[in-house]
Amino acid sequence: MKKHHHRNYKYHAITFKLSQGQYKSLKNYCKARRTTPIKLIKRSIERFISHYEYGVPEELTVLENQLDLFKDSEIAND
C-alpha cells in the first residue's frame, strides 16, 4: 500500500483595525447575508490574492516617476 504524502501549507495572519462603527456595520452586513466576516473579506479580495502568486505582469506595474507624455498628446490631436 502506498503512503499518501500530505502537503504542508503555510498560512500567514494579516491584521488590521476597524473603528467601532465599521465593525458593527461589518457584523450587521454579515448577519444579513448569512456569512462570516472572514469569508466576506476573502471573497472581496479574491482577485488580488489568487492571480499574482508568482509575479505581476509588466503592464500592471506602475513606476513611481512614470510620465505618460504620448497619451496626453494623442488626446490633444484628436
C-alpha positions as CSV (number, residue, x, y, z in Angstrom):
1,M,0.0,0.0,0.0
2,K,1.4,3.5,-1.0
3,K,1.8,6.2,1.5
4,H,-0.1,9.4,0.6
5,H,2.1,12.5,1.1
6,H,0.3,15.3,2.9
7,R,1.2,18.8,1.5
8,N,2.2,21.3,4.2
9,Y,0.6,24.6,3.6
10,K,1.9,27.8,5.1
11,Y,-0.6,30.4,6.3
12,H,0.1,34.0,7.2
13,A,-2.0,36.1,9.6
14,I,-2.9,39.6,8.5
15,T,-4.4,42.0,10.9
16,F,-6.0,45.5,10.5
17,K,-8.0,47.7,12.7
18,L,-11.6,48.9,12.2
19,S,-13.5,51.6,14.1
20,Q,-16.3,50.5,16.3
21,G,-18.9,51.7,13.7
22,Q,-17.1,49.9,10.9
23,Y,-17.1,46.7,12.9
24,K,-20.8,47.0,13.7
25,S,-21.5,47.6,10.1
26,L,-19.5,44.6,9.1
27,K,-21.2,42.3,11.6
28,N,-24.7,43.5,10.6
29,Y,-24.0,43.0,6.9
30,C,-22.6,39.5,7.5
31,K,-25.6,38.6,9.7
32,A,-28.0,39.8,6.9
33,R,-26.1,37.8,4.2
34,R,-25.5,34.8,6.5
35,T,-21.8,34.7,6.1
36,T,-18.8,35.4,8.2
37,P,-16.5,38.4,8.2
38,I,-13.5,36.3,7.1
39,K,-15.4,34.8,4.1
40,L,-16.7,38.3,3.1
41,I,-13.2,39.8,3.2
42,K,-11.6,36.9,1.3
43,R,-14.4,37.0,-1.4
44,S,-13.8,40.8,-1.7
45,I,-10.1,40.5,-2.3
46,E,-10.1,37.2,-4.2
47,R,-9.0,38.6,-7.5
48,F,-5.9,40.2,-5.8
49,I,-4.9,37.1,-3.9
50,S,-5.3,34.4,-6.5
51,H,-3.7,35.6,-9.7
52,Y,-0.3,37.1,-8.8
53,E,1.4,34.3,-6.8
54,Y,4.4,34.1,-9.0
55,G,4.7,37.7,-10.2
56,V,2.8,40.7,-11.5
57,P,2.7,41.3,-15.3
58,E,4.7,44.3,-16.6
59,E,1.6,46.2,-17.8
60,L,0.2,46.3,-14.3
61,T,3.4,47.6,-12.7
62,V,3.4,51.4,-12.2
63,L,6.7,53.1,-11.8
64,E,6.9,55.9,-9.2
65,N,8.3,58.6,-11.6
66,Q,6.4,57.4,-14.8
67,L,5.1,60.0,-17.2
68,D,2.5,59.4,-20.0
69,L,3.6,62.0,-22.5
70,F,2.2,60.4,-25.6
71,K,-1.3,59.7,-24.1
72,D,-1.8,63.4,-23.4
73,S,-0.6,64.5,-26.9
74,E,-2.9,61.9,-28.6
75,I,-5.9,63.3,-26.8
76,A,-4.9,66.9,-27.8
77,N,-4.5,65.9,-31.5
78,D,-8.0,64.4,-31.8
